[in-house]
Every structure is written in C-alpha cells, then in structure tokens.
Amino acid sequence: MIGSEQEKRAAAQAAAQLVGDGQLVGLGTGSTVAYLLPALAARALAIRCVATSPETERTARALGLDVVAFAGIERLDIAIDGADQIDPAGWLVKGGGGAHTREKVVAAAAARFVVIASSEKAVERIGPPIPLELLQFGVDATIGALGEVALRAVPPSPDGGLIADYHGSFAAPAELAARLDATPGVLGHGLFPPSLTAEILLAVNGRVEHRLVR
C-alpha cells in the first residue's frame, strides 16, 4: 500500500508534466501543491505563475519560479491545485488551507484547471465541513443567517475575510452552493462545481488516474 504523501507526490509530479513552456500558470495552495512546486521548478520552463496564497508565492519564489501579480491578466493557460473532497460527479471541496476564494478565482480564469489528489480524497458523497470566507462587517448576522457555522481561530485571509466552516447537513452540493452564493456576507465558499475542472489526477497506490471532467 502506497502512503498518502507518496500519492500526493505522484499526482503532483504528473501534473507538472502538463505545463508547457511559455504558459501562464495558476498555483494552488496546500500539502499536495507543496509537491508540485519543486517538480515544476525542476523542469526549468520559461513560465510565469500566479499564486493563490502568500505561502505558495514565497515557496515558489524560493524555488526560482517567476511569480507575478494577478493583475492585467485575463486568462491563465493552466491552473493546478489540490482538493479536500472529490465526488464521483466532479464536485470538489477545497479550502482546508483557507485560500478557497482566491483558488476559485484562479480556477475560473484558467483554460485548463487540473486537480491533484491522493486516493483518500475521493468520496462517495460530499459532506461538511465546507470552508467559507466571510466579510468581517456584520459577520454575526451572516453566521446567524447560515446557522451551524464556526469561525476558525486563524488570521484573516490576505484579502481581509474571516475564515470559517459550515458544519450543517445538506442534500446536494449544488443546493448548498446556491444558498451560500445567495447569502450576503459570504465572500466565497469551498464548493467547486464540476464545470470549473478540466481533469482530475488521482493517485491510487502506484498509479495516477486521469479523470476528464469536461
């Protein structure tokens, strides 16, 4: 049996091979992306990167990757990120690291969004907790409207939002996503629809499965 860290590394290394010379690349955040960055740097490509968190930006720069501000850029060629849950339909839960709002912006801007994950991230059904980023103004009212939300004891996001998790039950991810999107004060949530993702690279024991989503 291959361990989850070895699976993360395998998926990340496979994803690094998908990046082409001269591309604009979106870099996600988290423990699986931590394996992607050195694999990408080792290829010594002439690429420019957009980072979804200060942590990713610092690590990428230290490895020699060219990280640029996400300004004056309308489209990325490819973005690569991890996930906390992946269901059979391609719905994702992201945001264990609290960067889900920026991660969704980058994923939506990418012509090709690739998800990398170890085998235990594949689930039969998406469930709580669902990460949230909330506006600080009126946050108690926002939490009251949502119910079953707990703020995390972490600093605000780089954009000033409070990081929280929704712990309530829900019938389907699409229904909860619609409710969260319609709630004033919710800046972002960690439910990513299948329409955002081009493919999923899931490492299972000694192999990496490529699942096309769209």
Accessible surface in RSA format (square Angstrom, percent):
REM  Atomic radii and reference values for relative SASA: ProtOr
REM  Chains: A
REM  Algorithm: Lee & Richards
REM  Probe-radius: 1.40
REM  Slices: 20
REM RES _ NUM      All-atoms   Total-Side   Main-Chain    Non-polar    All polar
REM                ABS   REL    ABS   REL    ABS   REL    ABS   REL    ABS   REL
RES MET A   1   209.43 108.5 129.20  85.5  80.23 191.0 121.17 103.0  88.26 116.9
RES ILE A   2    61.79  35.2  56.43  42.0   5.36  12.9  56.52  40.7   5.27  14.3
RES GLY A   3    34.90  43.0   0.00   N/A  34.90  43.0  33.23  91.2   1.67   3.7
RES SER A   4    46.06  38.9  36.24  48.4   9.82  22.6  13.45  28.6  32.61  45.7
RES GLU A   5    83.30  47.8  82.62  62.5   0.68   1.6  54.05 104.6  29.25  23.9
RES GLN A   6    97.06  54.3  92.32  67.5   4.74  11.3  26.64  56.7  70.42  53.4
RES GLU A   7     4.64   2.7   4.49   3.4   0.15   0.3   0.48   0.9   4.15   3.4
RES LYS A   8    18.90   9.2  18.90  11.6   0.00   0.0   0.52   0.5  18.38  19.6
RES ARG A   9    97.77  41.1  97.77  49.8   0.00   0.0  28.62  39.1  69.16  41.9
RES ALA A  10    35.68  32.8  28.98  44.7   6.70  15.2  32.69  46.0   2.99   7.9
RES ALA A  11     0.00   0.0   0.00   0.0   0.00   0.0   0.00   0.0   0.00   0.0
RES ALA A  12     0.00   0.0   0.00   0.0   0.00   0.0   0.00   0.0   0.00   0.0
RES GLN A  13    88.74  49.6  86.67  63.3   2.07   4.9  22.93  48.8  65.81  49.9
RES ALA A  14    25.38  23.3  13.99  21.6  11.40  25.9  22.35  31.5   3.03   8.0
RES ALA A  15     0.00   0.0   0.00   0.0   0.00   0.0   0.00   0.0   0.00   0.0
RES ALA A  16     0.31   0.3   0.31   0.5   0.00   0.0   0.31   0.4   0.00   0.0
RES GLN A  17   117.73  65.8  96.98  70.9  20.75  49.4  41.27  87.9  76.46  58.0
RES LEU A  18    43.13  24.0  28.37  20.3  14.76  37.1  32.03  22.5  11.10  29.9
RES VAL A  19     2.89   1.9   0.00   0.0   2.89   7.0   0.08   0.1   2.80   7.6
RES GLY A  20    26.60  32.8   0.00   N/A  26.60  32.8  26.58  72.9   0.02   0.0
RES ASP A  21   102.92  72.1  73.53  73.2  29.39  69.5  30.55  71.9  72.36  72.2
RES GLY A  22    58.77  72.5   0.00   N/A  58.77  72.5  27.60  75.8  31.16  69.8
RES GLN A  23    50.78  28.4  48.94  35.8   1.84   4.4  11.08  23.6  39.70  30.1
RES LEU A  24    27.62  15.4  27.52  19.7   0.10   0.2  27.52  19.3   0.10   0.3
RES VAL A  25     0.00   0.0   0.00   0.0   0.00   0.0   0.00   0.0   0.00   0.0
RES GLY A  26     0.16   0.2   0.00   N/A   0.16   0.2   0.13   0.4   0.03   0.1
RES LEU A  27     0.00   0.0   0.00   0.0   0.00   0.0   0.00   0.0   0.00   0.0
RES GLY A  28     2.10   2.6   0.00   N/A   2.10   2.6   1.21   3.3   0.89   2.0
RES THR A  29    16.22  11.5   6.00   6.1  10.22  24.3   6.00   8.1  10.22  15.4
RES GLY A  30    37.16  45.8   0.00   N/A  37.16  45.8  28.23  77.5   8.93  20.0
RES SER A  31    61.84  52.3  45.44  60.6  16.40  37.8  40.84  87.0  21.00  29.4
RES THR A  32     6.67   4.7   5.28   5.3   1.40   3.3   1.00   1.3   5.67   8.6
RES VAL A  33     2.26   1.5   2.08   1.9   0.18   0.4   2.08   1.8   0.18   0.5
RES ALA A  34    56.42  51.9  43.66  67.4  12.77  29.0  46.43  65.4   9.99  26.5
RES TYR A  35    47.97  22.4  44.71  25.4   3.26   8.5  29.42  22.1  18.56  22.9
RES LEU A  36     0.00   0.0   0.00   0.0   0.00   0.0   0.00   0.0   0.00   0.0
RES LEU A  37     4.36   2.4   4.36   3.1   0.00   0.0   4.36   3.1   0.00   0.0
RES PRO A  38    59.13  43.1  53.74  49.0   5.39  19.6  54.75  45.2   4.38  27.2
RES ALA A  39    20.47  18.8   7.98  12.3  12.49  28.4  16.82  23.7   3.65   9.7
RES LEU A  40     0.74   0.4   0.00   0.0   0.74   1.9   0.00   0.0   0.74   2.0
RES ALA A  41    24.06  22.1   8.74  13.5  15.32  34.8  10.78  15.2  13.28  35.2
RES ALA A  42    87.59  80.5  47.85  73.8  39.74  90.4  60.97  85.9  26.62  70.5
RES ARG A  43    78.36  32.9  54.28  27.7  24.08  57.3  18.66  25.5  59.69  36.2
RES ALA A  44    93.19  85.7  55.52  85.7  37.67  85.7  67.94  95.7  25.24  66.9
RES LEU A  45    40.52  22.6  19.80  14.2  20.72  52.1  20.60  14.5  19.92  53.6
RES ALA A  46    74.10  68.1  53.58  82.7  20.52  46.7  66.72  94.0   7.39  19.6
RES ILE A  47    10.20   5.8   1.77   1.3   8.43  20.3   3.30   2.4   6.90  18.7
RES ARG A  48   112.34  47.2 111.23  56.7   1.12   2.7  33.25  45.4  79.09  47.9
RES CYS A  49     0.00   0.0   0.00   0.0   0.00   0.0   0.00   0.0   0.00   0.0
RES VAL A  50     1.94   1.3   1.94   1.8   0.00   0.0   1.94   1.7   0.00   0.0
RES ALA A  51    17.08  15.7   1.42   2.2  15.66  35.6   1.42   2.0  15.66  41.5
RES THR A  52     2.03   1.4   0.84   0.9   1.19   2.8   1.28   1.7   0.75   1.1
RES SER A  53    10.10   8.5   8.65  11.5   1.46   3.4   9.82  20.9   0.29   0.4
RES PRO A  54    54.71  39.9  51.83  47.2   2.88  10.5  54.32  44.9   0.38   2.4
RES GLU A  55   106.13  60.9 105.05  79.5   1.08   2.6  30.82  59.6  75.31  61.5
RES THR A  56     5.80   4.1   3.75   3.8   2.06   4.9   2.06   2.8   3.75   5.7
RES GLU A  57    62.21  35.7  62.21  47.1   0.00   0.0   7.55  14.6  54.66  44.6
RES ARG A  58   156.09  65.5 148.14  75.5   7.95  18.9  75.13 102.7  80.96  49.1
RES THR A  59    57.30  40.8  52.28  53.0   5.03  12.0  36.62  49.2  20.68  31.3
RES ALA A  60     0.00   0.0   0.00   0.0   0.00   0.0   0.00   0.0   0.00   0.0
RES ARG A  61   123.87  52.0 107.69  54.9  16.19  38.5  45.70  62.5  78.17  47.4
RES ALA A  62    91.56  84.2  47.27  72.9  44.29 100.7  60.42  85.1  31.14  82.5
RES LEU A  63    71.66  39.9  49.63  35.5  22.03  55.4  54.25  38.1  17.42  46.9
RES GLY A  64    66.04  81.4   0.00   N/A  66.04  81.4  34.46  94.6  31.58  70.7
RES LEU A  65    17.77   9.9  10.09   7.2   7.68  19.3  11.65   8.2   6.12  16.5
RES ASP A  66    73.40  51.4  64.64  64.3   8.76  20.7  29.08  68.4  44.32  44.2
RES VAL A  67     7.22   4.8   2.29   2.1   4.93  11.9   2.29   2.0   4.93  13.4
RES VAL A  68    37.99  25.0  29.41  26.6   8.58  20.7  34.63  30.1   3.35   9.1
RES ALA A  69    77.42  71.2  56.63  87.4  20.78  47.3  66.98  94.3  10.44  27.7
RES PHE A  70    73.09  36.6  39.49  24.5  33.60  87.4  39.69  24.1  33.39  95.6
RES ALA A  71    75.38  69.3  52.91  81.7  22.47  51.1  59.99  84.5  15.39  40.8
RES GLY A  72    90.85 112.0   0.00   N/A  90.85 112.0  44.43 121.9  46.42 104.0
RES ILE A  73    29.70  16.9  10.59   7.9  19.11  46.1  13.79   9.9  15.91  43.2
RES GLU A  74   168.30  96.6 141.11 106.8  27.19  64.7  60.08 116.2 108.22  88.4
RES ARG A  75   131.80  55.3 122.04  62.2   9.77  23.3  58.70  80.2  73.10  44.3
RES LEU A  76     0.65   0.4   0.00   0.0   0.65   1.6   0.65   0.5   0.00   0.0
RES ASP A  77    61.07  42.8  54.18  53.9   6.88  16.3   4.08   9.6  56.99  56.8
RES ILE A  78     1.97   1.1   1.97   1.5   0.00   0.0   1.97   1.4   0.00   0.0
RES ALA A  79     0.94   0.9   0.94   1.5   0.00   0.0   0.94   1.3   0.00   0.0
RES ILE A  80     0.28   0.2   0.00   0.0   0.28   0.7   0.00   0.0   0.28   0.7
RES ASP A  81     3.97   2.8   3.97   4.0   0.00   0.0   2.33   5.5   1.64   1.6
RES GLY A  82     7.10   8.8   0.00   N/A   7.10   8.8   7.10  19.5   0.00   0.0
RES ALA A  83     7.77   7.1   0.00   0.0   7.77  17.7   2.01   2.8   5.75  15.2
RES ASP A  84    54.19  38.0  44.12  43.9  10.07  23.8  18.29  43.1  35.90  35.8
RES GLN A  85    27.80  15.5  27.80  20.3   0.00   0.0  12.27  26.1  15.54  11.8
RES ILE A  86     2.30   1.3   0.82   0.6   1.48   3.6   0.82   0.6   1.48   4.0
RES ASP A  87    15.72  11.0  13.12  13.1   2.60   6.1   0.89   2.1  14.83  14.8
RES PRO A  88    97.06  70.7  59.25  54.0  37.81 137.4  65.47  54.1  31.59 196.3
RES ALA A  89    68.00  62.5  43.80  67.6  24.20  55.0  55.50  78.2  12.50  33.1
RES GLY A  90     3.54   4.4   0.00   N/A   3.54   4.4   3.43   9.4   0.12   0.3
RES TRP A  91    34.48  13.8  34.48  16.7   0.00   0.0  17.66   9.4  16.82  27.3
RES LEU A  92     0.00   0.0   0.00   0.0   0.00   0.0   0.00   0.0   0.00   0.0
RES VAL A  93     1.89   1.2   1.89   1.7   0.00   0.0   1.89   1.6   0.00   0.0
RES LYS A  94     5.52   2.7   4.92   3.0   0.60   1.4   0.68   0.6   4.84   5.2
RES GLY A  95     5.31   6.5   0.00   N/A   5.31   6.5   1.56   4.3   3.75   8.4
RES GLY A  96    50.05  61.7   0.00   N/A  50.05  61.7  27.98  76.8  22.08  49.4
RES GLY A  97    63.41  78.2   0.00   N/A  63.41  78.2  26.33  72.3  37.08  83.1
RES GLY A  98     9.40  11.6   0.00   N/A   9.40  11.6   5.21  14.3   4.19   9.4
RES ALA A  99    11.73  10.8   5.47   8.4   6.26  14.2  11.25  15.8   0.48   1.3
RES HIS A 100     0.00   0.0   0.00   0.0   0.00   0.0   0.00   0.0   0.00   0.0
RES THR A 101    31.33  22.3  29.13  29.5   2.20   5.2  30.78  41.3   0.55   0.8
RES ARG A 102    78.71  33.0  76.47  39.0   2.23   5.3  27.38  37.4  51.33  31.1
RES GLU A 103     7.12   4.1   4.97   3.8   2.15   5.1   0.40   0.8   6.71   5.5
RES LYS A 104    46.42  22.6  46.36  28.4   0.05   0.1  40.01  36.0   6.40   6.8
RES VAL A 105    84.03  55.3  78.24  70.8   5.79  14.0  82.64  71.8   1.39   3.8
RES VAL A 106     7.35   4.8   7.35   6.7   0.00   0.0   7.35   6.4   0.00   0.0
RES ALA A 107     1.27   1.2   0.00   0.0   1.27   2.9   0.01   0.0   1.27   3.4
RES ALA A 108    57.44  52.8  37.94  58.5  19.50  44.4  40.08  56.4  17.35  46.0
RES ALA A 109    15.84  14.6   9.95  15.4   5.90  13.4  15.72  22.1   0.12   0.3
RES ALA A 110     2.09   1.9   0.00   0.0   2.09   4.8   0.00   0.0   2.09   5.5
RES ALA A 111    51.74  47.6  37.11  57.3  14.63  33.3  37.27  52.5  14.46  38.3
RES ARG A 112    80.54  33.8  80.54  41.1   0.00   0.0  28.42  38.8  52.12  31.6
RES PHE A 113     2.43   1.2   2.43   1.5   0.00   0.0   2.43   1.5   0.00   0.0
RES VAL A 114     0.00   0.0   0.00   0.0   0.00   0.0   0.00   0.0   0.00   0.0
RES VAL A 115     0.00   0.0   0.00   0.0   0.00   0.0   0.00   0.0   0.00   0.0
RES ILE A 116     0.00   0.0   0.00   0.0   0.00   0.0   0.00   0.0   0.00   0.0
RES ALA A 117     1.00   0.9   0.05   0.1   0.95   2.2   1.00   1.4   0.00   0.0
RES SER A 118     0.26   0.2   0.00   0.0   0.26   0.6   0.00   0.0   0.26   0.4
RES SER A 119    39.20  33.1  31.33  41.8   7.86  18.1  13.28  28.3  25.92  36.3
RES GLU A 120    93.43  53.6  67.20  50.8  26.23  62.5  66.87 129.3  26.56  21.7
RES LYS A 121    38.20  18.6  37.97  23.3   0.23   0.6  24.51  22.1  13.69  14.6
RES ALA A 122    40.29  37.0  21.10  32.6  19.18  43.6  21.54  30.3  18.75  49.7
RES VAL A 123    43.45  28.6  32.79  29.7  10.66  25.7  40.47  35.2   2.98   8.1
RES GLU A 124   155.25  89.1 133.85 101.3  21.40  51.0  65.30 126.3  89.95  73.4
RES ARG A 125   144.06  60.5 127.33  64.9  16.73  39.8  69.08  94.4  74.97  45.4
RES ILE A 126     1.55   0.9   0.00   0.0   1.55   3.7   0.00   0.0   1.55   4.2
RES GLY A 127    14.57  18.0   0.00   N/A  14.57  18.0  14.24  39.1   0.33   0.7
RES PRO A 128    60.92  44.4  39.63  36.1  21.29  77.4  40.04  33.1  20.88 129.8
RES PRO A 129    66.41  48.4  63.69  58.1   2.73   9.9  63.69  52.6   2.73  16.9
RES ILE A 130     0.00   0.0   0.00   0.0   0.00   0.0   0.00   0.0   0.00   0.0
RES PRO A 131     5.24   3.8   5.24   4.8   0.00   0.0   5.24   4.3   0.00   0.0
RES LEU A 132     0.00   0.0   0.00   0.0   0.00   0.0   0.00   0.0   0.00   0.0
RES GLU A 133     4.90   2.8   4.90   3.7   0.00   0.0   0.00   0.0   4.90   4.0
RES LEU A 134     0.00   0.0   0.00   0.0   0.00   0.0   0.00   0.0   0.00   0.0
RES LEU A 135    75.96  42.3  75.88  54.3   0.08   0.2  75.96  53.3   0.00   0.0
RES GLN A 136    92.60  51.8  80.90  59.1  11.70  27.9  24.51  52.2  68.10  51.6
RES PHE A 137   174.47  87.3 160.08  99.2  14.39  37.4 168.75 102.3   5.72  16.4
RES GLY A 138    39.31  48.5   0.00   N/A  39.31  48.5  29.45  80.8   9.86  22.1
RES VAL A 139    21.72  14.3  20.79  18.8   0.93   2.2  20.79  18.1   0.93   2.5
RES ASP A 140   117.59  82.4 106.67 106.2  10.92  25.8  38.28  90.1  79.32  79.1
RES ALA A 141    76.75  70.6  56.78  87.6  19.97  45.4  68.64  96.7   8.11  21.5
RES THR A 142     8.57   6.1   5.55   5.6   3.01   7.2   2.92   3.9   5.65   8.5
RES ILE A 143    34.86  19.8  34.68  25.8   0.19   0.4  34.68  25.0   0.19   0.5
RES GLY A 144    61.07  75.3   0.00   N/A  61.07  75.3  36.05  98.9  25.02  56.0
RES ALA A 145    69.20  63.6  36.06  55.7  33.13  75.4  47.92  67.5  21.27  56.3
RES LEU A 146     7.29   4.1   0.46   0.3   6.83  17.2   0.78   0.5   6.51  17.5
RES GLY A 147    29.57  36.5   0.00   N/A  29.57  36.5  29.50  81.0   0.07   0.2
RES GLU A 148   122.18  70.1  96.66  73.1  25.52  60.8  49.33  95.4  72.85  59.5
RES VAL A 149    19.79  13.0   0.00   0.0  19.79  47.7   0.78   0.7  19.01  51.6
RES ALA A 150    49.90  45.9  43.82  67.6   6.08  13.8  49.17  69.2   0.73   1.9
RES LEU A 151    82.62  46.0  56.55  40.5  26.07  65.5  56.59  39.7  26.03  70.0
RES ARG A 152    59.32  24.9  41.86  21.3  17.46  41.6  31.36  42.9  27.97  17.0
RES ALA A 153   114.18 105.0  68.15 105.2  46.02 104.7  82.64 116.4  31.54  83.6
RES VAL A 154    74.74  49.2  50.73  45.9  24.01  57.9  55.81  48.5  18.93  51.3
RES PRO A 155   108.10  78.8  96.81  88.3  11.29  41.0 102.95  85.0   5.15  32.0
RES PRO A 156    69.46  50.6  54.28  49.5  15.19  55.2  54.70  45.2  14.77  91.8
RES SER A 157    13.47  11.4   2.71   3.6  10.76  24.8   7.63  16.3   5.83   8.2
RES PRO A 158    76.94  56.1  32.81  29.9  44.12 160.4  46.67  38.5  30.27 188.2
RES ASP A 159    90.81  63.6  54.81  54.6  36.00  85.1  33.24  78.2  57.57  57.4
RES GLY A 160    31.93  39.4   0.00   N/A  31.93  39.4  26.42  72.5   5.51  12.3
RES GLY A 161     0.76   0.9   0.00   N/A   0.76   0.9   0.62   1.7   0.15   0.3
RES LEU A 162    36.69  20.4  36.42  26.1   0.27   0.7  36.69  25.8   0.00   0.0
RES ILE A 163     8.68   4.9   5.16   3.8   3.51   8.5   5.16   3.7   3.51   9.5
RES ALA A 164     0.00   0.0   0.00   0.0   0.00   0.0   0.00   0.0   0.00   0.0
RES ASP A 165    16.36  11.5  16.36  16.3   0.00   0.0   1.33   3.1  15.03  15.0
RES TYR A 166    10.59   4.9  10.59   6.0   0.00   0.0   0.16   0.1  10.43  12.9
RES HIS A 167    88.87  48.6  74.73  51.9  14.14  36.2  51.76  53.3  37.11  43.2
RES GLY A 168     0.09   0.1   0.00   N/A   0.09   0.1   0.09   0.2   0.00   0.0
RES SER A 169   101.33  85.6  81.75 109.1  19.58  45.1  47.66 101.5  53.67  75.2
RES PHE A 170    25.27  12.6   8.67   5.4  16.60  43.2  20.34  12.3   4.93  14.1
RES ALA A 171    77.16  70.9  47.68  73.6  29.49  67.1  54.92  77.3  22.25  58.9
RES ALA A 172    32.81  30.2  31.90  49.2   0.91   2.1  32.81  46.2   0.00   0.0
RES PRO A 173    18.90  13.8  18.90  17.2   0.00   0.0  18.90  15.6   0.00   0.0
RES ALA A 174    54.06  49.7  47.34  73.1   6.72  15.3  48.49  68.3   5.57  14.8
RES GLU A 175   109.97  63.1  97.87  74.0  12.10  28.8  45.88  88.7  64.09  52.3
RES LEU A 176     5.71   3.2   2.63   1.9   3.08   7.7   5.57   3.9   0.14   0.4
RES ALA A 177    10.01   9.2  10.01  15.5   0.00   0.0  10.01  14.1   0.00   0.0
RES ALA A 178    62.54  57.5  50.77  78.4  11.76  26.8  57.23  80.6   5.31  14.1
RES ARG A 179    96.50  40.5  88.14  44.9   8.36  19.9  51.64  70.6  44.86  27.2
RES LEU A 180     0.11   0.1   0.00   0.0   0.11   0.3   0.00   0.0   0.11   0.3
RES ASP A 181   106.34  74.5  71.58  71.2  34.76  82.2  30.77  72.4  75.57  75.4
RES ALA A 182    80.55  74.1  49.53  76.4  31.03  70.6  60.54  85.3  20.02  53.0
RES THR A 183    18.48  13.1  12.38  12.6   6.10  14.5   6.95   9.3  11.54  17.4
RES PRO A 184   115.87  84.4  98.97  90.2  16.89  61.4 111.09  91.7   4.78  29.7
RES GLY A 185    19.33  23.8   0.00   N/A  19.33  23.8   6.35  17.4  12.98  29.1
RES VAL A 186    23.02  15.1   0.43   0.4  22.59  54.4   0.44   0.4  22.58  61.3
RES LEU A 187    81.20  45.2  53.59  38.3  27.61  69.4  57.20  40.2  24.00  64.6
RES GLY A 188    11.80  14.6   0.00   N/A  11.80  14.6  11.80  32.4   0.00   0.0
RES HIS A 189     6.00   3.3   5.73   4.0   0.27   0.7   5.26   5.4   0.74   0.9
RES GLY A 190     0.00   0.0   0.00   N/A   0.00   0.0   0.00   0.0   0.00   0.0
RES LEU A 191     0.39   0.2   0.00   0.0   0.39   1.0   0.00   0.0   0.39   1.0
RES PHE A 192     0.00   0.0   0.00   0.0   0.00   0.0   0.00   0.0   0.00   0.0
RES PRO A 193    39.82  29.0  39.82  36.3   0.00   0.0  39.82  32.9   0.00   0.0
RES PRO A 194    31.59  23.0  31.02  28.3   0.56   2.0  31.20  25.8   0.39   2.4
RES SER A 195    82.08  69.4  62.84  83.9  19.23  44.3  53.30 113.5  28.78  40.3
RES LEU A 196    27.95  15.6  26.85  19.2   1.10   2.8  27.70  19.5   0.25   0.7
RES THR A 197     0.00   0.0   0.00   0.0   0.00   0.0   0.00   0.0   0.00   0.0
RES ALA A 198    11.49  10.6  11.29  17.4   0.19   0.4  11.29  15.9   0.19   0.5
RES GLU A 199    11.38   6.5  11.38   8.6   0.00   0.0   0.00   0.0  11.38   9.3
RES ILE A 200     4.02   2.3   4.02   3.0   0.00   0.0   4.02   2.9   0.00   0.0
RES LEU A 201     0.00   0.0   0.00   0.0   0.00   0.0   0.00   0.0   0.00   0.0
RES LEU A 202     3.47   1.9   3.47   2.5   0.00   0.0   3.47   2.4   0.00   0.0
RES ALA A 203     0.08   0.1   0.08   0.1   0.00   0.0   0.08   0.1   0.00   0.0
RES VAL A 204    32.70  21.5  32.70  29.6   0.00   0.0  32.70  28.4   0.00   0.0
RES ASN A 205    60.41  41.7  57.09  55.2   3.32   8.0  15.48  37.3  44.93  43.4
RES GLY A 206    74.62  92.0   0.00   N/A  74.62  92.0  34.88  95.7  39.74  89.0
RES ARG A 207   136.00  57.1 129.18  65.9   6.82  16.2  66.61  91.0  69.38  42.1
RES VAL A 208    40.08  26.4  17.97  16.3  22.11  53.3  17.97  15.6  22.11  60.0
RES GLU A 209    46.30  26.6  40.70  30.8   5.60  13.3  24.81  48.0  21.49  17.5
RES HIS A 210   100.82  55.1  71.01  49.4  29.81  76.3  48.23  49.7  52.59  61.2
RES ARG A 211    91.05  38.2  86.36  44.0   4.69  11.2  40.88  55.9  50.17  30.4
RES LEU A 212   145.34  80.9 113.68  81.3  31.66  79.6 113.74  79.9  31.60  85.0
RES VAL A 213    42.17  27.7  10.19   9.2  31.98  77.1  14.96  13.0  27.21  73.8
RES ARG A 214   139.17  58.4  82.63  42.1  56.54 134.6  78.93 107.9  60.24  36.5
END  Absolute sums over single chains surface
CHAIN  1 A     9451.2       6862.0       2589.3       5581.6       3869.6
END  Absolute sums over all chains
TOTAL          9451.2       6862.0       2589.3       5581.6       3869.6
